[in-house]
Amino acid sequence: MPGVYDQFAMDVCFASSPQHADVLNEDFVAATSGGAVVIDGAGTPEGADSGCVHGVAWYSRAVGYALVARMAELERPLHDCLAQAIIHVRDLHRADCDLGHPGTPSSTVTAIRENGDRLDYLVLADSPLVLDLADRIEVICDHRVDAFQREMPASMRENPLGSAEYRAGLREYIAEWRRHRNVEGGFWVASSQPDAAAHALTGTVPLADVSAAALLSDGASRLVDRFGLLSWRDLLDLLDNQGPAELVRRVRDVERNTAEQYPGKAHDDATAAYCRFGRL
Ligand SMILES: [Zn+2]
């Protein structure tokens, strides 16, 4: 006789797209039969030294694959899986790179994992997890970074890359970032400090209550939380009816048509993973 959850299915689809065709995608996405991970890498602005020979895309990929491997241990809480993954990646590049450098690669991490009759989740920084629950939508996202991730100073935006004014602005921008990253009262991201994982938002919900989950980098969630063109319900419906690739296409369309209207990062890497839960 099949058990209660033997017929429970997880149906996942995802799409991921770099901000431009000629740059590396610094987002990472992975899905297994019982979980999904979306990671959005961050480093220093173009033209700045990072102390790392590998780069942000490498970091996102390395911490993503390491996390997926550690999530196999169901008895290990997700924040501990992430701490172990951060240690693994730190050890991969500590010999060649200056991990104390303020520009060392870092990333958000958003993960879900089936665990018996529960769904565990973890959200570190601002890649939203949107849970479609029986009676409500729950959005889990840590916006602490917003207070410190300000726009580039005018001296960077208005002067040529490499000019003295640009470099001065860059130093100011990096110093601001450095002061608040992975410190009490600041914001927390995956980088080279495993204790950052303990600051992730974590929780667990009954699997039977979850009809779907969307894991999004902020490049994909911007139709809702930056442009205000969709509600979270609309976004879930779009994912359900047309899939993650269509969501990314819509983001690019809006970016192309409204570049002047929304100052700041015109394009961003965009990743969406959409997971449906239910009986076959
Ligand atoms: Zn490195």
Residues whose N, C-alpha, C, O or C-beta is under 5 A from the ligand:
A	BS01	ZN	C52 V53 H54 H93 C97
